[in-house]
Amino acid sequence: MADIVLRGIRKVYEERPVFEGLDLTFKEGKITAVMGPSGLGKTTLLRILLGLEQCEGSVSGLENARVSAVFQDSRLLPWLTLRQNLELVCTAAMRPKDGGSSATERRIADALKLTELTDAAGKKPAELSGGMQRRGALARALAYDGDVFILDEPFTGLDEELKERVAGRLAARWRDQNKTVILVTHDRAEAARWADETIDLESLMRKGDAHETAL
């Protein structure tokens, strides 16, 4: 792995500039929070990193990385149980060195335990609360076990006590495993509590004479 580096990013949406010459670096093995008000382009930035948005400029450091993602909507497949959703990504991610079905079961059990969803493993998404679906999306990202985690407001819908427990466990795990984590949040306390570094996207864009747009 390496630092993730964006240089000269320019993104225009319906003739309105979102980013103009944006430069960013996300350090390897660090949890970086990206902050800014709604409509600034935080989600667009994550979509650029994931290769879901075309733009001018360059993105490096993700060429050989396996990426776990959590979007604003949980995107659990509704016809599968929570466990089956996790099994699906484990199958997609399995490598010869991972150890087969027993390793998959351990990975799933670990992800469910970290997110406090062990008792909900047999339920389908429609049977889960909004907060449980968010944790389900986090569990799926953990089960996939990316080198990089790209997370868009991953703790939305969790009460403060539950957020403290789950986010604390995940931050400790990511640091222990030297994962690179990019966390979009609007919550300054959340960023201060769990991130190693914080990028204030609004200040950065103003310095670069970038323009805001409502996305």
C-alpha positions in Angstrom: 0.0 0.0 0.0 0.9 3.7 -0.3 -0.5 7.1 0.4 -3.6 7.9 -1.6 -2.9 11.1 -3.6 -5.3 13.3 -5.6 -3.8 15.9 -7.8 -5.6 18.6 -9.9 -9.0 17.1 -9.5 -11.6 18.9 -11.5 -15.2 17.8 -11.5 -18.1 19.6 -13.2 -21.7 18.6 -12.8 -24.2 20.0 -15.3 -21.8 22.8 -16.1 -21.3 23.7 -12.5 -17.8 23.1 -11.0 -17.7 20.9 -7.9 -13.9 20.8 -7.6 -11.3 23.0 -9.4 -7.7 21.8 -9.0 -8.3 19.9 -5.8 -5.1 18.4 -4.2 -5.4 15.9 -1.3 -3.3 13.2 0.3 -4.7 10.4 2.5 -1.8 8.9 4.5 -1.3 5.2 4.5 -2.4 3.4 7.7 -4.2 6.5 9.1 -7.9 7.3 9.8 -8.6 10.5 8.0 -11.9 12.3 8.6 -13.3 14.5 5.7 -15.5 17.3 7.0 -17.6 20.0 5.4 -21.2 21.2 5.2 -23.9 19.4 3.2 -23.8 20.1 -0.5 -20.0 20.7 -0.7 -19.1 17.5 -2.6 -17.9 15.1 0.1 -19.9 12.2 -1.4 -18.7 13.1 -4.9 -15.1 13.0 -3.6 -15.6 9.4 -2.3 -17.2 8.4 -5.6 -14.2 9.7 -7.4 -12.0 7.6 -5.1 -14.1 4.6 -5.8 -13.9 5.1 -9.6 -17.7 5.8 -9.8 -17.3 9.4 -11.0 -15.2 10.5 -13.9 -13.1 13.6 -13.4 -10.0 15.5 -14.6 -6.8 15.1 -12.7 -5.2 12.0 -11.2 -5.8 9.6 -8.3 -3.0 7.3 -7.3 -2.4 4.8 -4.5 -5.5 2.7 -5.1 -4.2 0.7 -8.1 -3.6 -2.6 -6.3 -5.7 -2.0 -3.2 -8.8 -3.9 -2.1 -11.4 -1.4 -1.1 -14.2 -1.8 1.4 -16.9 0.9 1.1 -19.9 2.0 3.1 -22.3 4.4 1.2 -24.9 6.7 2.7 -27.6 4.1 1.9 -26.7 0.7 3.3 -27.2 -1.2 0.1 -27.9 -4.6 1.7 -29.5 -7.0 -0.7 -33.1 -7.3 0.5 -33.7 -10.9 -0.6 -30.7 -12.1 1.5 -30.3 -12.4 5.3 -27.6 -10.3 6.9 -25.3 -13.3 7.1 -25.9 -14.1 3.5 -25.0 -10.5 2.6 -21.7 -11.0 4.4 -21.1 -14.4 2.9 -21.5 -12.9 -0.6 -18.7 -10.4 -0.2 -16.5 -13.0 1.5 -16.9 -15.3 -1.5 -16.0 -12.4 -3.8 -13.0 -11.5 -1.7 -11.6 -14.9 -1.0 -8.0 -15.6 -1.9 -6.2 -18.9 -1.8 -4.2 -17.8 1.3 -7.4 -16.9 3.2 -8.1 -20.5 4.4 -11.4 -21.6 2.9 -14.9 -21.8 4.5 -13.7 -22.0 8.1 -11.8 -18.7 7.6 -14.9 -17.2 6.0 -17.0 -18.2 9.0 -14.5 -16.7 11.4 -14.5 -13.5 9.4 -18.3 -13.2 9.4 -18.6 -14.0 13.1 -16.0 -11.4 13.9 -17.7 -8.7 11.8 -21.0 -9.4 13.4 -19.6 -9.3 16.9 -17.7 -6.0 16.3 -20.9 -4.4 15.1 -23.1 -6.1 17.7 -25.3 -7.9 15.2 -24.7 -11.5 16.0 -28.3 -12.1 17.1 -29.6 -10.4 13.9 -27.6 -12.6 11.4 -30.6 -14.5 10.2 -32.8 -11.5 9.6 -33.4 -9.8 6.2 -32.7 -6.0 5.8 -36.5 -5.2 6.1 -36.5 -6.7 9.5 -33.7 -4.5 10.7 -33.9 -0.9 12.1 -32.2 1.9 10.2 -29.3 1.8 12.7 -29.0 -1.9 12.4 -28.8 -1.6 8.6 -26.0 0.9 9.0 -24.1 -1.5 11.2 -24.9 -4.3 8.7 -23.2 -2.2 6.0 -20.2 -1.8 8.3 -20.1 -5.5 9.0 -20.2 -6.2 5.3 -17.2 -3.9 4.8 -15.3 -5.6 7.6 -16.1 -9.0 6.2 -14.7 -8.0 2.8 -11.6 -6.9 4.7 -10.3 -4.2 2.4 -6.8 -2.6 2.6 -8.7 0.7 2.4 -12.0 1.6 3.9 -14.0 4.4 2.3 -16.9 5.3 4.5 -19.7 7.9 3.9 -21.4 8.9 7.2 -21.1 5.3 8.5 -22.4 5.9 12.0 -25.6 7.7 11.1 -28.6 6.4 13.0 -26.6 5.0 15.9 -27.4 6.4 19.4 -24.4 7.9 21.2 -23.7 5.0 23.5 -23.8 2.4 20.7 -21.8 4.6 18.4 -19.1 4.9 21.1 -18.8 1.2 21.5 -18.9 0.2 17.8 -16.8 3.1 16.4 -14.3 2.6 19.2 -13.9 -1.1 18.4 -13.5 -0.4 14.7 -11.0 2.4 15.1 -8.9 0.2 17.3 -9.1 -2.7 14.8 -8.2 -0.5 11.8 -5.2 1.0 13.6 -4.0 -2.5 14.8 -4.2 -3.8 11.2 -2.7 -0.6 9.6 -5.8 0.1 7.5 -6.1 3.3 5.5 -9.5 4.7 6.4 -11.3 7.7 4.8 -14.3 8.7 6.8 -16.8 11.4 5.7 -18.6 12.9 8.6 -20.4 16.2 9.5 -19.8 15.6 13.2 -16.7 17.4 14.6 -16.8 15.4 17.8 -16.9 12.2 15.8 -13.8 13.3 13.8 -11.9 14.4 16.9 -12.7 11.1 18.7 -11.7 8.6 16.2 -9.7 10.2 13.3 -5.9 10.6 13.3 -6.2 13.5 10.9 -9.0 15.8 9.7 -9.4 17.5 6.4 -11.7 20.5 6.4 -12.9 20.4 2.8 -14.6 23.8 2.9 -11.4 25.5 4.0 -9.3 23.6 1.6 -11.5 24.5 -1.3 -11.6 28.1 -0.4 -7.8 28.3 -0.3 -7.7 26.7 -3.8 -10.4 29.1 -5.1 -12.7 26.1 -5.7 -16.4 26.4 -6.1 -19.3 24.9 -4.1 -22.3 23.3 -5.6 -25.4 21.5 -4.3 -24.9 17.8 -4.8 
